[in-house]
Structures are given as C-alpha cells and as structure tokens.
C-alpha cells in the first residue's frame, strides 16, 4: 500500500473503538451466562467497580475475538471506518496468529495490561514513537506497517455515529 503511515490519534481512536466493541460482545453474553448460573456472581457484578474489573479480566478474550474478526474480514471495524490497515513487511494482511501476537504485544507494550500508572507510561511512550514517525514498539520488530488512506468524511461521520452508538450501549 502506498498510503501514508497512520497517525497516532486515528490509531488510538480505532483501537479503542475495536476494544470497546469486542469487550461489549464478550462481556455481555459472559455476564448474562454467569449471572444466570451463579447468584453470587449476580450479586458481585452489581457492585461498584465490578463492571470495570470484568472488562479487564475479559480483555484477553476480546483480543482473541478481535484477531478472529481481522482474520475473517481482513480488518477490524474501527480501523476500516478510519481507513487504517495493518500489513506485514510484504504489504499483506496479517494471519490470525500474527495479528493475535500483535494484539497481545499491544496490550502489554501499549496498554500496560491496564495497570493504571503503567498504562500512562506505555501509551505515552508509543505515542511519542508515532509522533516521531517511528512505528509503535509492537509493530517494529515484526516489520508491521500501519497505514491510512486519505480522510474520507463519510467514513469519519460513520465512525463518529458508530462510536456514539457504542458508548450509548456501554453506558
């Protein structure tokens, strides 16, 4: 692809959209099933902070679901809406295993495993790399390239509408 490197903000927005979407698709059925079979879980999940904790615990499952979607569709919804694509050194889409490895590396090196202070530092570090025109640390060694098509207002509006819808469902 001859598109320019994707900027840090579109990458961040696409990643968070994809993560929220997959977490929603994983946590709602899992919570419903566990609540149905366990009164103790139902009592626990209604406590303050339990929703955030279940999302953290479900992140690995959501990252696997994200990799499955990427492998099946060739992209994720957030990235597709913002015209972003992840490719290998030869310009091809990544296979399931490679994308899954990238997801888990991003979770550790980009999101700091959701550990509050560590997340601030890991996100700042990756953002600084991208601002300098370098690849994110989790893309560099395998030679992945994250590119973006020129902005398309229709897709941006669709992304904003989808994000509003997603946030509405989450809230």
Secondary structure, 3 states (H helix, E strand, C coil): CCCEECCHHHHHHHHHHHHHHHHHHHHHHHHHHHHHHCHHHHHHHCCCCHHHHHHHHHHHHHHHHHHHHHHHHCCCHHHHHCCEEEECCCCCECCHHHHHHHHHHHHHHCCHHHCHHHHHHHHHHHHHHHHCCCCCHHHHCCCCEEEECCCCHHHHHHHHHHHHHHHHHHC
